[in-house]
Amino acid sequence: MRSIRNRLGKTQEEFAEILDISVDFLSLVERGLNAPSFESIEAFSITLGIPVRDFFDFSPETTSQAHKTPNVYKS
């Protein structure tokens, strides 16, 4: 989630608002202390306009630019 958020240039607050989740939950997910359900990941995928697989791309941010997010929800 952090990688996707960083690619979008969003703060945790902005990203949590877009995804309709709490900042606390987002922080836990980004630190690996909690995980969203598969249903939530699917909803996030639809909201952001990115493939579900992007949530499971664990390559380093500096080398992973293959999955850009062209259809991102704009507020």
LINURTA-V203036 format. One record per residue. N is the residue number from 1. PHI is phi in radians with two decimals (* if undefined). PSI is psi in radians with two decimals (999 if undefined). OMEGA is omega in whole degrees, 0 to 359 (999 if undefined). Layout:
BEGIN
n/phi/psi/omega
N/PHI/PSI/OMEGA
N/PHI/PSI/OMEGA
END
This chain:
BEGIN
n/phi/psi/omega
1/*/-0.72/181
2/-1.06/-0.74/180
3/-1.05/-0.79/179
4/-1.12/-0.79/180
5/-1.05/-0.76/180
6/-1.13/-0.70/178
7/-1.07/-0.54/180
8/-1.50/-0.16/179
9/1.21/0.58/182
10/-1.84/2.58/171
11/-1.33/2.92/176
12/-1.04/-0.69/181
13/-1.10/-0.81/180
14/-1.12/-0.76/183
15/-1.18/-0.73/178
16/-1.08/-0.69/179
17/-1.12/-0.76/179
18/-1.05/-0.74/183
19/-1.47/-0.11/181
20/1.04/0.80/174
21/-2.27/2.91/180
22/-1.37/2.68/176
23/-1.10/-0.66/179
24/-1.06/-0.78/179
25/-1.13/-0.77/179
26/-1.03/-0.76/179
27/-1.06/-0.76/178
28/-1.09/-0.72/179
29/-1.14/-0.79/182
30/-1.11/-0.53/179
31/-1.56/0.00/179
32/1.35/0.33/181
33/-1.68/-0.19/178
34/-2.66/2.84/181
35/-2.43/2.42/175
36/-1.24/2.72/176
37/-1.21/2.86/177
38/-1.09/-0.59/178
39/-1.12/-0.71/178
40/-1.15/-0.74/179
41/-1.06/-0.71/178
42/-1.11/-0.74/178
43/-1.12/-0.73/178
44/-1.07/-0.74/179
45/-1.01/-0.80/180
46/-1.14/-0.80/181
47/-1.05/-0.74/183
48/-1.50/-0.26/181
49/1.24/0.59/179
50/-2.18/2.74/179
51/-1.18/2.58/177
52/-0.98/-0.62/183
53/-1.01/-0.45/180
54/-1.11/-0.43/178
55/-1.32/-0.19/182
56/-2.05/0.27/177
57/-1.58/1.86/185
58/-1.81/0.32/178
59/-1.25/2.70/180
60/-1.02/2.49/182
61/-1.05/-0.60/185
62/-1.22/-0.47/181
63/-1.85/-0.17/184
64/-1.79/1.60/174
65/-2.05/0.17/182
66/-1.17/-0.57/182
67/-1.84/1.40/176
68/-1.36/2.82/185
69/-1.97/1.42/187
70/-1.27/-0.50/186
71/-1.90/0.88/185
72/-1.36/2.44/177
73/-1.05/2.20/179
74/-1.92/2.30/178
75/-1.89/999/999
END
